[in-house]
Amino acid sequence: MEDLNGRHGLNPPHSEIVQACRIIEPCDVLDMGCSSGRNALYLSQLGFKVTAIDANPQAIAMLQSIVDQEGIRTIAPQVYDIQQASLDADYGFIACTVTLMFIDPARVDAVLSDMQQRTLPGGYNLIVCAMDTAEYPCPINFPFTFRPGELSAHYQGWELVNYNEDLGTMHNGAQLQFATLLARKPG
Ligand SMILES: C[S@@+](CC[C@H](N)C(=O)[O-])C[C@H]1O[C@@H](n2cnc3c(N)ncnc32)[C@H](O)[C@@H]1O
């Protein structure tokens, strides 16, 4: 695969996106909190049709510039605040990696519910989000963090293809637990 990310100074895709794409066939995918598009570019190269949304207009402008330079027709970058929880299309795959922790805690239930409703039967949700636990208090003052078991509880009735609350390390070396979920909606 051509190193589009490297060519445009972006990091490689999130490792959980790479793992998920080993089992998810190309389909319409929503990348929630896409930033400058490291995951969107990868998904597009695999044949997914990507809607890439972020609240930061500069990040979306950068992704749009990459899309224009490369002549990519399968990524649609859009400025959108996921806290609105009013998605207007259905997807086979919705990914939200390291983004939920930046939103208002009062909107988390609505955002998750909207993601689930907008996932096609048999489709997938991928979420990676910071946690705050007694064993590993979150060292970063994120607006929102999950408690143990909280994210999986939201996905009762879905198949948990992968779920863990493993210890991870931020770019600055800070250690914290992350809730990582790949779940499949009943068909
Ligand atoms: C740490 S980055 C993660 C980017 C990407 N998902 C990844 O895996 O590299 C978090 C992103 O979430 C975006 N974000 C934060 N709050 C948001 C909101 N309410 N709606 C949409 N995007 C948001 C930020 O602008 C930022 O680009």
The ligand as a Gaussian input file, in Angstrom:
#p B3LYP/6-31G(d) Opt

LIG

0 1
 C       -6.836000      12.871000      19.622000
 S       -7.653000      13.352000      18.137000
 C       -8.010000      11.749000      17.458000
 C       -8.065000      11.778000      15.976000
 C       -8.323000      10.439000      15.276000
 N       -9.577000       9.839000      15.635000
 C       -7.194000       9.467000      15.478000
 O       -7.434000       8.315000      15.850000
 O       -6.054000       9.860000      15.234000
 C       -9.261000      13.888000      18.695000
 C      -10.054000      14.584000      17.623000
 O      -11.395000      14.753000      18.075000
 C      -11.862000      15.987000      17.578000
 N      -13.010000      16.385000      18.381000
 C      -13.036000      16.763000      19.670000
 N      -14.291000      17.076000      20.052000
 C      -15.086000      16.868000      18.972000
 C      -16.481000      17.024000      18.735000
 N      -17.307000      17.445000      19.696000
 N      -16.960000      16.727000      17.504000
 C      -16.123000      16.301000      16.533000
 N      -14.785000      16.149000      16.699000
 C      -14.273000      16.433000      17.909000
 C      -10.672000      16.902000      17.715000
 O      -10.808000      18.065000      16.899000
 C       -9.537000      15.982000      17.275000
 O       -9.303000      16.078000      15.894000

